[in-house]
Amino acid sequence: MRSRARHTALALSAAALAAAPLALAAPAEAAPSADTAPSADTAAARTINVQRGGPARSFAFTAGRAGEALIGFTASAPGVSWAKKGAESAVVSIAVDGRHVTDLVVPSSDPTPRSLALGRVGRGRHKVTLRFAKGSAPAAQRVRLARTGVRMPAADQLVLRYAPVVVGRTLAVTGDAYQNATTDTPLIAWHETRPATTHGHQILEYSVVWSNEDGGTDTPALMARWGRTTDIEWIYRVEVDAKGNRVDGTGVYQAPNHATLQFTGKYEADHPVLQTCTVNNNMCDAVTPDSPLRFMPDVTATRPQDRTREYVMDQQPWTYRVMAQEMLREGKIENPSDPATTAVGDQRTYLFAEFAKTTGAATGTGSVPGVALGVRLKSDPSRLYRSDHDQPTWSIDRDGPVATTVELPEGTRPSDIASVEAIRRPTGLGDNGAPATVTAVNRGFFLDSSYLPESSFLTWKGSVALTPQSPSGVLWRP
């Protein structure tokens, strides 16, 4: 059995911990008192139980200044598992001063650190109300929110100010207004910043990780080309000036068919309101009336420029478990797993790797080169297990940091690996001759028995140039 403790090297980063609940002792199972109102920056942690058919639970906090607030807790729901039909999740509706601001989808009975935005609050006393919500699975009866607290991080006010509200998907394809409580649920979000063309201005971009996508790229290609079966999309981008004000007309969002359109919808304060409106989690700025679910994820996390978007999942290991459980429940996992087929097997049999590459200038005509990773095992070094399963369009042609997976025989451990190789593979007909150079492997891990990432055992830096004359090269040996 693989030990859950071995994923600790991928535990929450400092940024993720900053977004997590307050690290203060919580009273045992006590209902919070509305008569106490600690400040938003020092609010005492508390444990709250929200039950099906039970009363709403409330607590008060006092904001020392106007601004954007976050609520954090460690959430669990006994009897709930994202892997089981009828037990997928429990949903908690969260209101501030009587206004519904966000929902929490709890997909596990295991305590999981979570953080959500509450939007802008004024200076003074406020009341947070939590209710057991419709859309919860039949098996869900109670949600335990330990270490619950509200805070207003001063350093993150700008990125929180413009973060989008994501209204839940209500597509007729399922006929369920609460479909994000059972499929393609938004898990986490983050932001990135970059300079604008105007001096002193900057671009804020917001992205979301969903548990999967019911449309779009098929599952085997997701594993080969993106290194996961979650769906990761940027959803909103806006320019702000040197004073932190939105530049009119610069708000855009990722629309159906991955188009970039100007946002013309409604704002709540400075928060654009968008709705997931396709089966591959693209956005619309026209919202279906009375949509019951809405999400305001904490966007304060970010990522280093030299790391993939999957880095944000690495910092929140529980997202891998939800990812794998959705594949199991939706029948997308081959049983028994066989690395000789292109079907997705048990995700615990895969090496999850991230590497960096660049592509040089073409020397002829034809398709661009992609790169795949290959693994040889000590038991049979003549056999090469490839991330692309020898499918041309599954090799990776984009440059920079990229993620992929390599399916291996069940039970493979890091000590079984003889080598990790880079393989040049044109993505279509012909070969344009451009060299593809791999310069780093940033991490490599397996999932443990609970589908949580183990410690990364694979890192490498160097330069391996892949050409038509030399199409493969060894990156790492133990």
Secondary structure, DSSP 4 states (H G I P E B T S, - for coil): ---GGGGGGGSPPHHHHHTSPP-SPPPSSPPPPTT---BTTSPPPEEEEEETTS--EEEEEEESSSEEEEEEEEEE-TT-BTTSTT-S-EEEEEEETTEEEEEEEE-BSS-EEEEEEEEEE-SEEEEEEEEE-TT--TT--EEEEEEEEEE--GGGHHHHHTPPEEEPP--TTTT-TTGGGTSS-EEEEEEEEEE-SSTT-EEEEEEEEES--SSSS-HHHHHHHHSSSSEEEEEEEEEE-TTSPBPTT--EEEEGGGEEEE--S-EETTEEEEEE-STT--EESSPPTT---EE-B-------TTS-TTHHHHTSTHHHHHHHHHHHHTT-S-SS--TTSSS---GGGEEEEEEEEEE---SSSBPPEEEEEEEEETTEEEEEEETTTT-GGGSB---EEEEEEEE--TT--GGGEEEEEEEEEESSSB-----EEEEEEEEEE-B-TTS-B------EEEEEEE-SSS-EEEEE--
